[in-house]
């Protein structure tokens, strides 16, 4: 589009600007091609802590002064780490862009990382983790990840664990940012009422002199097959009357070439809400749950595939059997048919359009392509590629990518009532929450 501008500075910094002057607003920032996945598992949680502390003082401003200057102009500042990226963003009225660029330079080049702020942030994160233990959906997810990726960074929650957080020091947070904020790793971006050339000039003036060095290593590959054989993990919560269930195994990376047929196959299985097979069978025909879904976590390295649901404790075995049977059927006896494919092609194209309704969403998607090294025209060609998906490819990926025979089955609920029910599915391990 004529309103999209890209440039690369001599030191390797990339700049993407999406001009949209319909409103006098602008969002701008920098996204780094590294996130929580790139951290040594022993330091899990350092990405989120670093992101939090960076918002609490930079350059000449302490945390209070920084918050005040942003609040005075009705703007917002955010620093966030995901599995694959770390992003600093500012947004507000376009007339305040010079201030935003000044703050962006302070936060990225001169973050304070004060020890007192670090300790405060760590305390808040620990309290958050403590509360999460009371949330069954979060708790079962932690156990599911640890069953699949023991020893790998993906085996711990994105935000770390109480044990890893306890060992972190303010120096770790400082090093996290310093080792990742290098020119070839940085994508500066702006969207809204902003002139591309002026923004690129500002970024060059403030960041053009940064020396390009190799960034911290990225997320290492997890096991290609996990688990190797079927296993059952019961997380013992004696007080629950509703049991939570996660069934899964290794999945695909964000850059997976077969992603479109895999997405369409997953829409048919459990990824499309009420239209999916799992919802029809487990909820519609058997009334055993209010909700069941399946999905692939797309990250730099292959994240998990999982089916997630909940049911009354006494119905757990029936639900697990139904899920495994549907995974089997879509592979073998009832593969996706023409009618299903047509339905999910239009579902996929429709939801894709909705996901790009704002220029901000469009820019975020373009930055995501850049982060994962995907072709620039991926958004433009998406509808066409989905429309051209072949039935035989969708059927082939069901066989290649679903493994009910060796999935891990994690159930959160009273072990005393669950162990006998789950007998015969595989070796059973009972763990404490």
TADA-V695842 format. One record per residue. N is the residue number from 1. RES is the residue in one small letter. OMEGA is omega in radians with two decimals (NA if undefined). NEAR is the number of other C-alpha atoms within 12 Angstrom. Layout:
N&RES&OMEGA&NEAR ; N&RES&OMEGA&NEAR
//
This chain:
1&x&-3.08&16 ; 2&x&-3.13&10 ; 3&x&3.14&22 ; 4&x&-3.10&26 ; 5&x&3.12&28 ; 6&x&3.03&28 ; 7&x&3.09&23 ; 8&x&3.12&25 ; 9&x&-3.12&28 ; 10&x&-3.13&17 ; 11&x&3.05&22 ; 12&x&3.10&25 ; 13&x&3.07&34 ; 14&x&3.13&34 ; 15&x&3.08&43 ; 16&x&3.13&41 ; 17&x&3.07&41 ; 18&x&-3.10&37 ; 19&x&3.12&34 ; 20&x&-2.97&28 ; 21&x&-3.10&19 ; 22&x&3.11&14 ; 23&x&-3.11&18 ; 24&x&-3.08&19 ; 25&x&3.11&28 ; 26&x&2.94&38 ; 27&x&3.14&42 ; 28&x&3.14&51 ; 29&x&3.12&42 ; 30&x&3.07&46 ; 31&x&3.11&46 ; 32&x&-3.13&46 ; 33&x&3.06&42 ; 34&x&3.11&41 ; 35&x&-3.06&45 ; 36&x&-3.13&47 ; 37&x&-3.05&43 ; 38&x&-3.04&39 ; 39&x&3.00&40 ; 40&x&-3.10&28 ; 41&x&-3.13&32 ; 42&x&3.14&27 ; 43&x&-3.13&36 ; 44&x&-3.11&38 ; 45&x&-3.08&44 ; 46&x&3.14&48 ; 47&x&-3.13&48 ; 48&x&3.14&43 ; 49&x&3.12&48 ; 50&x&-3.13&50 ; 51&x&-3.13&42 ; 52&x&-3.05&40 ; 53&x&3.12&42 ; 54&x&3.12&49 ; 55&x&-3.01&42 ; 56&x&3.07&36 ; 57&x&3.13&35 ; 58&x&3.12&28 ; 59&x&-3.11&24 ; 60&x&-3.04&20 ; 61&x&2.98&25 ; 62&x&-3.06&25 ; 63&x&-3.11&28 ; 64&x&-3.12&16 ; 65&x&-3.14&18 ; 66&x&3.13&32 ; 67&x&-3.07&23 ; 68&x&-3.08&19 ; 69&x&3.13&23 ; 70&x&-3.14&28 ; 71&x&-3.10&16 ; 72&x&3.14&15 ; 73&x&3.10&21 ; 74&x&-3.10&19 ; 75&x&3.05&28 ; 76&x&3.08&30 ; 77&x&3.07&36 ; 78&x&2.96&32 ; 79&x&-3.04&32 ; 80&x&3.06&33 ; 81&x&2.99&37 ; 82&x&3.12&31 ; 83&x&-2.97&38 ; 84&x&-3.04&39 ; 85&x&2.94&39 ; 86&x&-3.01&41 ; 87&x&2.96&44 ; 88&x&-3.10&41 ; 89&x&3.05&37 ; 90&x&3.05&40 ; 91&x&-3.13&36 ; 92&x&-3.11&31 ; 93&x&-3.04&27 ; 94&x&3.13&31 ; 95&x&-3.14&22 ; 96&x&-3.08&27 ; 97&x&3.12&32 ; 98&x&3.10&23 ; 99&x&-3.13&27 ; 100&x&-3.13&38 ; 101&x&3.09&39 ; 102&x&3.14&29 ; 103&x&3.11&38 ; 104&x&3.13&42 ; 105&x&3.12&33 ; 106&x&-3.05&26 ; 107&x&-3.07&41 ; 108&x&-3.06&42 ; 109&x&-3.03&30 ; 110&x&3.11&25 ; 111&x&-3.04&36 ; 112&x&-3.09&32 ; 113&x&3.13&38 ; 114&x&-3.07&28 ; 115&x&-3.10&23 ; 116&x&3.12&18 ; 117&x&3.12&29 ; 118&x&-3.13&34 ; 119&x&3.12&26 ; 120&x&-3.11&20 ; 121&x&3.14&31 ; 122&x&3.11&36 ; 123&x&3.13&21 ; 124&x&-3.14&21 ; 125&x&3.11&31 ; 126&x&3.11&27 ; 127&x&3.11&18 ; 128&x&3.12&20 ; 129&x&3.11&27 ; 130&x&3.13&20 ; 131&x&-3.09&15 ; 132&x&3.13&23 ; 133&x&3.12&25 ; 134&x&3.14&18 ; 135&x&-3.04&19 ; 136&x&-3.10&30 ; 137&x&3.13&25 ; 138&x&-3.09&27 ; 139&x&-3.11&35 ; 140&x&3.14&38 ; 141&x&3.11&37 ; 142&x&-3.11&33 ; 143&x&3.09&40 ; 144&x&-3.13&45 ; 145&x&-3.10&37 ; 146&x&3.08&31 ; 147&x&-3.09&39 ; 148&x&-2.92&43 ; 149&x&-3.12&33 ; 150&x&3.12&20 ; 151&x&3.08&19 ; 152&x&3.14&30 ; 153&x&3.13&37 ; 154&x&-3.13&44 ; 155&x&3.11&32 ; 156&x&3.12&36 ; 157&x&3.12&39 ; 158&x&-3.06&37 ; 159&x&3.13&42 ; 160&x&3.13&38 ; 161&x&3.11&34 ; 162&x&-3.12&28 ; 163&x&-3.09&20 ; 164&x&3.14&29 ; 165&x&-3.11&37 ; 166&x&-3.08&23 ; 167&x&-3.04&22 ; 168&x&3.07&34 ; 169&x&-3.13&26 ; 170&x&3.11&32 ; 171&x&3.12&23 ; 172&x&3.14&30 ; 173&x&3.14&38 ; 174&x&-3.13&32 ; 175&x&3.13&23 ; 176&x&-3.09&40 ; 177&x&-3.05&47 ; 178&x&-3.08&29 ; 179&x&-3.08&29 ; 180&x&-3.12&39 ; 181&x&3.09&40 ; 182&x&-2.98&33 ; 183&x&-3.04&35 ; 184&x&-3.11&32 ; 185&x&-2.92&40 ; 186&x&3.02&41 ; 187&x&3.06&44 ; 188&x&-3.05&54 ; 189&x&3.04&48 ; 190&x&3.12&51 ; 191&x&3.10&44 ; 192&x&-3.05&35 ; 193&x&-3.04&30 ; 194&x&-3.13&36 ; 195&x&-2.97&27 ; 196&x&-3.05&30 ; 197&x&3.14&21 ; 198&x&-3.14&20 ; 199&x&3.14&36 ; 200&x&3.12&32 ; 201&x&3.11&19 ; 202&x&-3.13&28 ; 203&x&3.13&38 ; 204&x&-3.13&26 ; 205&x&-3.06&16 ; 206&x&-3.00&23 ; 207&x&-3.06&36 ; 208&x&-3.10&26 ; 209&x&3.12&17 ; 210&x&3.13&24 ; 211&x&3.11&18 ; 212&x&3.06&21 ; 213&x&3.14&19 ; 214&x&3.12&17 ; 215&x&3.01&24 ; 216&x&-3.13&26 ; 217&x&-3.14&21 ; 218&x&3.14&28 ; 219&x&3.07&27 ; 220&x&-3.13&26 ; 221&x&3.02&23 ; 222&x&3.10&29 ; 223&x&-3.11&24 ; 224&x&3.08&20 ; 225&x&3.08&27 ; 226&x&-0.09&33 ; 227&x&3.10&32 ; 228&x&3.13&21 ; 229&x&-3.10&21 ; 230&x&3.04&28 ; 231&x&-3.11&31 ; 232&x&3.09&39 ; 233&x&3.07&41 ; 234&x&3.07&42 ; 235&x&-2.92&40 ; 236&x&3.03&28 ; 237&x&-3.00&29 ; 238&x&-3.03&20 ; 239&x&-3.05&17 ; 240&x&3.01&25 ; 241&x&3.02&21 ; 242&x&3.07&27 ; 243&x&3.06&38 ; 244&x&-3.03&44 ; 245&x&2.97&47 ; 246&x&3.14&45 ; 247&x&-3.12&49 ; 248&x&-3.10&49 ; 249&x&-3.12&42 ; 250&x&-3.12&40 ; 251&x&-3.06&42 ; 252&x&3.08&34 ; 253&x&3.11&27 ; 254&x&-3.06&29 ; 255&x&-3.12&25 ; 256&x&-3.12&25 ; 257&x&-3.11&17 ; 258&x&-2.98&26 ; 259&x&-3.06&29 ; 260&x&3.07&35 ; 261&x&3.12&34 ; 262&x&3.10&44 ; 263&x&-3.11&39 ; 264&x&3.09&46 ; 265&x&-3.13&48 ; 266&x&3.04&44 ; 267&x&-3.13&37 ; 268&x&-3.08&44 ; 269&x&-3.04&46 ; 270&x&-3.02&37 ; 271&x&-3.00&31 ; 272&x&3.11&30 ; 273&x&-3.00&24 ; 274&x&-3.11&21 ; 275&x&-2.99&24 ; 276&x&3.12&33 ; 277&x&-3.10&35 ; 278&x&-3.13&44 ; 279&x&-3.13&34 ; 280&x&-3.04&27 ; 281&x&-3.01&31 ; 282&x&3.14&36 ; 283&x&-3.02&28 ; 284&x&-3.04&19 ; 285&x&-3.03&15 ; 286&x&3.08&18 ; 287&x&-3.04&21 ; 288&x&-3.14&30 ; 289&x&2.98&32 ; 290&x&-3.06&23 ; 291&x&3.04&30 ; 292&x&-3.14&38 ; 293&x&3.06&36 ; 294&x&3.12&39 ; 295&x&3.07&37 ; 296&x&3.05&36 ; 297&x&-3.06&30 ; 298&x&3.13&26 ; 299&x&3.10&36 ; 300&x&3.05&35 ; 301&x&-3.12&32 ; 302&x&3.05&33 ; 303&x&-3.06&39 ; 304&x&2.82&42 ; 305&x&3.10&39 ; 306&x&2.94&41 ; 307&x&-3.04&43 ; 308&x&3.09&39 ; 309&x&3.09&40 ; 310&x&-3.12&38 ; 311&x&3.06&31 ; 312&x&-3.07&26 ; 313&x&-3.05&33 ; 314&x&-3.11&26 ; 315&x&-3.00&29 ; 316&x&-3.06&38 ; 317&x&3.14&32 ; 318&x&-3.13&27 ; 319&x&3.14&40 ; 320&x&3.13&43 ; 321&x&-3.14&26 ; 322&x&3.14&31 ; 323&x&-3.13&44 ; 324&x&3.13&34 ; 325&x&3.11&25 ; 326&x&3.07&34 ; 327&x&3.09&40 ; 328&x&-3.03&26 ; 329&x&-3.09&24 ; 330&x&3.08&36 ; 331&x&-2.92&31 ; 332&x&-2.91&20 ; 333&x&3.13&15 ; 334&x&-3.13&20 ; 335&x&3.09&29 ; 336&x&3.12&37 ; 337&x&-3.07&22 ; 338&x&-3.07&20 ; 339&x&3.09&13 ; 340&x&-3.11&27 ; 341&x&-3.13&34 ; 342&x&-3.12&24 ; 343&x&-3.06&23 ; 344&x&2.99&37 ; 345&x&-3.11&35 ; 346&x&3.05&23 ; 347&x&-3.09&26 ; 348&x&3.14&32 ; 349&x&-3.13&28 ; 350&x&-3.10&18 ; 351&x&3.08&17 ; 352&x&3.11&23 ; 353&x&-3.14&18 ; 354&x&-3.07&14 ; 355&x&-3.10&18 ; 356&x&-3.03&20 ; 357&x&-3.14&15 ; 358&x&3.12&18 ; 359&x&3.08&29 ; 360&x&3.12&27 ; 361&x&3.11&22 ; 362&x&-3.12&32 ; 363&x&3.13&38 ; 364&x&3.12&33 ; 365&x&3.12&28 ; 366&x&3.10&35 ; 367&x&3.11&39 ; 368&x&3.10&34 ; 369&x&-3.12&25 ; 370&x&-3.13&33 ; 371&x&-3.04&34 ; 372&x&3.07&29 ; 373&x&3.14&18 ; 374&x&-3.07&20 ; 375&x&-3.13&19 ; 376&x&-3.04&23 ; 377&x&-3.07&17 ; 378&x&-3.13&24 ; 379&x&-3.11&28 ; 380&x&-3.05&19 ; 381&x&-3.00&16 ; 382&x&-3.09&24 ; 383&x&-3.12&22 ; 384&x&-3.12&18 ; 385&x&3.09&22 ; 386&x&-3.13&34 ; 387&x&-3.11&23 ; 388&x&-3.11&21 ; 389&x&-3.08&31 ; 390&x&-3.13&24 ; 391&x&-3.09&27 ; 392&x&3.10&21 ; 393&x&3.14&28 ; 394&x&3.11&38 ; 395&x&-3.12&34 ; 396&x&-3.11&23 ; 397&x&3.07&32 ; 398&x&3.12&36 ; 399&x&-3.02&26 ; 400&x&-2.94&24 ; 401&x&3.10&39 ; 402&x&-3.05&42 ; 403&x&-3.12&36 ; 404&x&-3.06&39 ; 405&x&3.12&27 ; 406&x&3.14&27 ; 407&x&2.94&39 ; 408&x&3.14&42 ; 409&x&-3.12&49 ; 410&x&-3.12&50 ; 411&x&3.11&54 ; 412&x&-3.11&50 ; 413&x&-3.11&37 ; 414&x&-3.08&29 ; 415&x&-3.08&33 ; 416&x&-3.12&21 ; 417&x&-3.03&29 ; 418&x&-3.00&37 ; 419&x&-3.11&30 ; 420&x&3.13&21 ; 421&x&-2.99&25 ; 422&x&-3.13&32 ; 423&x&3.06&22 ; 424&x&-3.14&14 ; 425&x&-3.09&27 ; 426&x&3.12&25 ; 427&x&-3.08&21 ; 428&x&3.10&24 ; 429&x&3.11&26 ; 430&x&-3.12&28 ; 431&x&3.07&26 ; 432&x&3.12&19 ; 433&x&NA&27
//
